[in-house]
Amino acid sequence: MLDHRTGGEACPYDNPNTGEFVWTRASNRFGWAALKGDYAADDHRKGWFSPSLADDLSNLPPAYIATGSLDLFFDENLDYARRLTASGVPVELHSYAGAVHAFNAVADADIAQRCNAGLMAAAAAMTAPTGD
């Protein structure tokens, strides 16, 4: 959930195949409205409110991004990964074909096990001692 515009009138992503299950466009509009508080999309804190709007991503730590190809967040995750990479941030990106939002919560599903194993491996690698 990186871009407050996803699912709304100003949404920059035109993917008719995402957001139909679990977390919908209406859910996303409600979620962002609940979070908004006194943030404005054009004030100096815009990147804290909606990370997709951050002007500079260059000093962020390495990222691991996993998304289902049917998840409402699919396009915003791909765009954010692209921007991170262009800013010199190491990114590991995984897309799970046919997966909806929160697919990895179904613990017995093979696709969830693969996703969760990848997440745990990435977390272990990112937090491993460097030997310095």
C-alpha positions as CSV (number, residue, x, y, z in Angstrom):
1,M,0.0,0.0,0.0
2,L,2.3,2.7,-1.4
3,D,0.2,5.0,-3.5
4,H,-2.9,6.7,-2.2
5,R,-4.1,7.3,-5.7
6,T,-4.6,3.6,-6.4
7,G,-8.2,2.7,-6.9
8,G,-9.3,6.4,-7.0
9,E,-10.0,8.9,-9.8
10,A,-6.4,10.0,-10.0
11,C,-5.0,6.4,-10.2
12,P,-2.1,6.3,-12.6
13,Y,-2.4,2.5,-13.1
14,D,-5.0,1.3,-15.6
15,N,-5.0,-2.5,-14.9
16,P,-8.5,-4.0,-15.2
17,N,-7.3,-7.4,-13.8
18,T,-6.3,-6.3,-10.3
19,G,-8.2,-5.4,-7.2
20,E,-11.3,-7.5,-7.7
21,F,-10.7,-9.8,-4.7
22,V,-10.0,-9.3,-1.0
23,W,-8.7,-5.7,-1.1
24,T,-10.7,-3.8,-3.7
25,R,-10.5,-0.2,-5.0
26,A,-13.3,0.8,-2.5
27,S,-11.3,-0.8,0.3
28,N,-8.2,1.1,-0.7
29,R,-10.0,4.5,-0.9
30,F,-11.4,3.9,2.6
31,G,-8.0,2.8,4.0
32,W,-6.2,5.9,2.7
33,A,-9.0,8.2,3.9
34,A,-8.7,6.7,7.4
35,L,-4.9,7.1,7.3
36,K,-4.8,10.6,5.8
37,G,-5.2,12.7,9.0
38,D,-3.7,16.1,8.2
39,Y,-1.4,14.9,5.5
40,A,-1.7,16.6,2.1
41,A,-0.6,14.9,-1.1
42,D,1.4,18.0,-2.0
43,D,3.1,19.0,1.3
44,H,6.6,18.3,2.3
45,R,5.6,15.1,4.1
46,K,4.0,13.5,1.0
47,G,6.5,10.7,0.9
48,W,5.8,9.8,4.5
49,F,2.1,9.6,3.7
50,S,2.3,8.0,0.3
51,P,5.7,6.5,-0.4
52,S,5.1,6.5,-4.1
53,L,5.1,10.3,-4.0
54,A,8.6,10.5,-2.4
55,D,10.9,12.7,-4.4
56,D,14.1,10.9,-3.4
57,L,14.4,7.2,-2.7
58,S,18.2,7.0,-2.9
59,N,19.0,6.6,0.8
60,L,16.6,3.8,1.5
61,P,17.7,0.3,2.6
62,P,17.5,-2.7,0.3
63,A,13.9,-3.8,-0.5
64,Y,12.1,-7.1,-0.8
65,I,8.8,-6.7,-2.6
66,A,6.4,-9.6,-3.2
67,T,3.0,-9.2,-4.8
68,G,0.3,-11.2,-6.4
69,S,-0.4,-10.5,-10.1
70,L,-4.1,-9.9,-9.3
71,D,-3.4,-7.8,-6.2
72,L,-4.7,-4.2,-6.4
73,F,-1.1,-3.2,-5.4
74,F,0.6,-5.0,-8.2
75,D,1.2,-2.0,-10.5
76,E,2.2,0.4,-7.7
77,N,4.6,-2.2,-6.3
78,L,6.2,-2.7,-9.8
79,D,6.5,1.1,-10.2
80,Y,8.0,1.6,-6.8
81,A,10.5,-1.2,-7.4
82,R,11.5,0.5,-10.7
83,R,12.0,3.8,-8.9
84,L,14.0,2.2,-6.1
85,T,16.3,0.5,-8.7
86,A,16.7,3.8,-10.6
87,S,17.8,5.4,-7.3
88,G,20.4,2.8,-6.7
89,V,18.6,0.9,-4.1
90,P,18.9,-2.9,-4.3
91,V,15.5,-4.5,-4.9
92,E,14.4,-8.1,-4.9
93,L,11.0,-8.3,-6.6
94,H,8.7,-11.3,-6.9
95,S,5.4,-11.5,-8.7
96,Y,3.1,-14.5,-8.0
97,A,1.0,-15.4,-11.0
98,G,-2.7,-15.5,-10.3
99,A,-2.4,-14.5,-6.7
100,V,-4.7,-12.0,-5.0
101,H,-4.1,-9.7,-2.1
102,A,-3.1,-11.5,1.1
103,F,-2.6,-14.8,-0.8
104,N,0.2,-15.7,1.5
105,A,-2.1,-15.8,4.5
106,V,-3.5,-19.2,3.3
107,A,-0.6,-21.1,5.0
108,D,-1.2,-24.5,3.4
109,A,-1.2,-23.2,-0.2
110,D,1.9,-24.0,-2.2
111,I,2.1,-20.5,-3.5
112,A,1.9,-19.1,0.0
113,Q,4.6,-21.4,1.2
114,R,6.9,-20.3,-1.7
115,C,6.2,-16.6,-1.0
116,N,6.7,-16.9,2.8
117,A,9.9,-19.0,2.3
118,G,11.2,-16.3,0.0
119,L,10.4,-13.6,2.5
120,M,12.1,-15.4,5.3
121,A,15.2,-16.0,3.2
122,A,15.4,-12.4,2.1
123,A,15.0,-11.2,5.7
124,A,17.7,-13.5,6.9
125,A,20.0,-12.4,4.1
126,M,19.4,-8.7,4.8
127,T,20.0,-9.1,8.5
128,A,22.9,-11.4,8.4
129,P,26.2,-10.2,9.9
130,T,28.5,-8.7,7.2
131,G,31.7,-9.9,8.8
132,D,33.0,-6.3,9.2
